[in-house]
Amino acid sequence: LNETNASVVLTTSHKSKFSTTEWERIFKAGGINVKIQKLDDNSNNLDRKAEILNWIDKNWHYEKFIIIDDDKNLNALPAVIKERLVLTKSLIGINEEDATTAINMLKSHSLVAA
């Protein structure tokens, strides 16, 4: 995150357990000082794909974004969105290879608004 100056939008099902300030403290305790946003509370019980597509519809002005998630249903995202997906392994989480892929995607000049 420090290399790319990116912010984080939490998509986890645990996103509502803490406020954004609390999440920022959790990340900071892990050595990551970052501005946190999160998807809206999932009161309609949407699947992750629908939640992310709703966020993109509301936040279309972000030119550079990627999605790092372990939900295999995200493979069904539209191609223009799926090319921004770093699909992690659910029992492992993000690993060095995933992190490198994410950093390279965020640094890419070809990454434009969806």
C-alpha positions in Angstrom: 0.0 0.0 0.0 2.8 2.4 0.7 4.2 1.8 -2.8 1.0 2.6 -4.5 -0.6 5.2 -2.2 -3.8 3.1 -2.4 -6.6 3.1 0.1 -8.5 0.1 1.2 -12.2 -0.7 0.7 -13.1 -3.6 2.9 -15.3 -6.3 1.3 -15.0 -8.9 4.0 -18.1 -10.3 5.6 -16.5 -9.1 8.9 -16.6 -5.4 7.7 -19.5 -4.5 10.0 -17.9 -5.8 13.1 -15.8 -2.7 13.6 -16.1 1.0 12.6 -13.7 2.4 10.0 -11.6 4.0 12.8 -11.3 0.7 14.6 -10.3 -1.1 11.3 -7.7 1.6 10.7 -6.3 0.9 14.2 -6.3 -2.9 13.5 -4.3 -2.3 10.3 -2.0 0.1 12.0 -1.2 -2.4 14.7 -0.2 -4.7 11.8 2.2 -2.1 10.5 -0.2 -0.8 7.8 -1.1 2.9 8.0 -4.0 3.3 5.6 -7.3 5.1 5.0 -10.1 2.6 5.3 -13.4 2.6 3.5 -15.8 -0.3 3.5 -18.7 -1.6 1.5 -22.2 -0.6 2.8 -23.7 -2.9 5.4 -25.2 -5.9 3.5 -28.7 -5.5 4.8 -30.1 -7.0 1.6 -28.0 -10.2 1.9 -26.4 -9.7 -1.5 -23.6 -11.9 -2.6 -20.1 -10.4 -2.7 -20.2 -10.0 -6.4 -23.4 -7.9 -6.2 -22.0 -5.8 -3.3 -18.8 -5.0 -5.3 -20.8 -4.1 -8.4 -23.0 -1.8 -6.3 -19.8 -0.1 -4.9 -18.4 0.3 -8.4 -21.7 1.8 -9.7 -21.6 4.4 -6.8 -17.8 5.0 -7.1 -17.2 5.0 -10.8 -15.0 8.0 -10.5 -12.1 5.9 -9.1 -9.8 5.3 -12.0 -7.5 2.9 -10.3 -8.8 0.1 -8.2 -8.3 -3.5 -7.8 -10.2 -6.2 -5.9 -8.4 -8.5 -3.5 -10.8 -11.2 -2.3 -11.0 -14.9 -1.7 -14.7 -15.3 -2.9 -14.6 -17.7 -5.9 -18.0 -16.3 -7.1 -16.1 -13.2 -8.2 -14.9 -15.2 -11.2 -18.4 -14.3 -12.6 -17.7 -10.6 -12.5 -17.9 -8.8 -15.9 -14.5 -9.2 -17.7 -13.7 -5.5 -17.4 -14.0 -5.8 -13.6 -12.6 -9.3 -13.3 -9.3 -8.2 -14.8 -8.9 -6.1 -11.7 -9.3 -9.2 -9.4 -6.6 -10.8 -7.3 -8.2 -13.9 -6.1 -6.6 -15.2 -2.9 -6.8 -18.6 -1.3 -9.4 -18.5 1.5 -7.4 -20.5 4.1 -4.2 -18.6 3.4 -5.2 -15.0 2.5 -2.9 -12.8 0.6 0.6 -14.1 0.0 3.7 -12.5 -1.5 2.8 -13.5 -5.1 -0.7 -11.9 -4.6 0.8 -8.8 -3.1 3.2 -8.4 -6.0 0.4 -8.9 -8.5 -1.8 -6.3 -6.7 1.1 -3.8 -6.6 1.8 -4.2 -10.3 -1.8 -3.8 -11.2 -2.1 -0.6 -9.1 1.1 0.8 -10.7 -0.1 -0.1 -14.2 -0.8 2.9 -16.5 -3.2 0.8 -18.5 -5.6 0.4 -15.5 -8.5 2.8 -16.3 -12.0 3.4 -15.0 -14.4 0.6 -15.6 
